[in-house]
Amino acid sequence: MLALLICSRTTFAEPTAASGAAPATPTAEARAAEALVSRDLVQPLAVRETKASRFSRARMPAQERRVRILDDHASKDAQGNGFVRFSIDARYGFHSAEAEAPWRLDTITGCAYLDRSQVFVKKGDEYRPAAFLLGKNARAAADTTCQPERAAVAHAS
């Protein structure tokens, strides 16, 4: 029951005017990407964090997360696969109804491949499968992952 409550707060957090992000009408592609990121990353991460000990020295988990889709339409990588970039914002600590905790922007960034139902997160200069944040030993993805295809430049001779 507690996991369900946390997942619902985490998944359905909407940007507000106070957060600086004005909610816009998302495209169908953006809604699908948001649902994919929520299903494959945000919800499993919230469930994993509820299992952590309260007495651990690890950083406290976020109390609330929201997914922001950064692209209106999919970009193509070098292999021609379409991806959409996303960012996850988080709120930490407990806040009262009078004073809301501020959103920390871009706590997790990455991209989602809708046609393959894959989510990748950025770690340093490379991208890894979302399972990496869930404790799985995941290797870095190919260098072309989440990188837009470069336009061919014609060289004059």
BATI-964015 format. One line per field, with one value per residue (C-alpha): residue in one letter; x, y, z. Coordinates in steps of 0.5 Angstrom, whole numbers, plus 500, padded with zeros to 3 digits. Example, Ala and Ser with C-alpha at 12.3 -4.5 7.8 and 13.67 -1.06 7.14 Angstrom:
2
residu = [A:S]
px = [525:527]
py = [491:498]
pz = [516:514]
% end
This chain:
157
residu = [M:L:A:L:L:I:C:S:R:T:T:F:A:E:P:T:A:A:S:G:A:A:P:A:T:P:T:A:E:A:R:A:A:E:A:L:V:S:R:D:L:V:Q:P:L:A:V:R:E:T:K:A:S:R:F:S:R:A:R:M:P:A:Q:E:R:R:V:R:I:L:D:D:H:A:S:K:D:A:Q:G:N:G:F:V:R:F:S:I:D:A:R:Y:G:F:H:S:A:E:A:E:A:P:W:R:L:D:T:I:T:G:C:A:Y:L:D:R:S:Q:V:F:V:K:K:G:D:E:Y:R:P:A:A:F:L:L:G:K:N:A:R:A:A:A:D:T:T:C:Q:P:E:R:A:A:V:A:H:A:S]
px = [500:506:509:503:502:509:509:503:505:512:509:503:507:505:510:506:507:511:516:518:516:509:505:504:500:504:504:502:510:512:506:508:516:513:509:515:520:515:514:521:525:521:516:522:526:521:520:527:528:522:526:532:533:531:538:542:548:546:542:535:531:527:520:517:519:517:519:520:520:525:524:517:519:524:531:534:541:547:543:536:533:528:529:527:531:528:530:527:526:526:524:528:526:519:515:509:503:505:512:513:520:523:524:532:532:535:537:537:537:537:533:528:527:520:520:525:522:528:530:538:540:547:552:558:559:556:549:547:541:536:537:544:540:536:543:544:551:549:555:555:551:554:557:551:546:542:547:543:545:550:548:553:557:559:567:568:574]
py = [500:505:503:505:511:513:511:515:521:520:519:524:530:536:542:548:556:556:551:556:550:552:546:545:541:535:531:524:522:526:523:516:518:520:514:510:513:513:506:503:508:513:507:502:507:509:502:500:506:504:498:502:502:509:508:508:513:513:520:520:519:524:525:527:526:529:527:533:531:536:535:536:530:525:526:520:517:515:508:512:510:515:518:523:527:527:530:528:533:532:534:532:533:534:540:543:545:552:552:547:545:547:543:540:540:535:530:525:526:521:519:514:510:509:504:499:501:503:508:510:515:519:518:522:523:516:513:507:503:505:499:502:506:500:497:492:492:495:497:503:504:505:512:513:512:519:523:526:524:529:532:530:536:537:538:543:541]
pz = [500:502:495:491:495:493:486:485:488:484:477:477:480:475:474:477:476:482:479:473:468:465:463:456:452:450:444:444:443:449:453:451:453:460:461:459:463:469:468:467:471:476:479:480:483:488:490:491:495:500:502:504:511:515:519:513:512:505:502:503:497:494:497:490:483:476:469:464:456:453:446:442:437:437:434:430:432:427:426:425:431:434:441:446:451:458:465:472:477:485:491:498:505:508:507:510:506:507:505:499:498:491:486:484:477:472:478:473:465:459:453:451:445:444:439:443:450:452:457:458:464:463:468:466:459:457:457:461:461:466:470:472:477:480:482:476:473:466:461:458:451:445:443:438:444:445:440:435:428:425:418:413:411:404:402:397:393]
% end
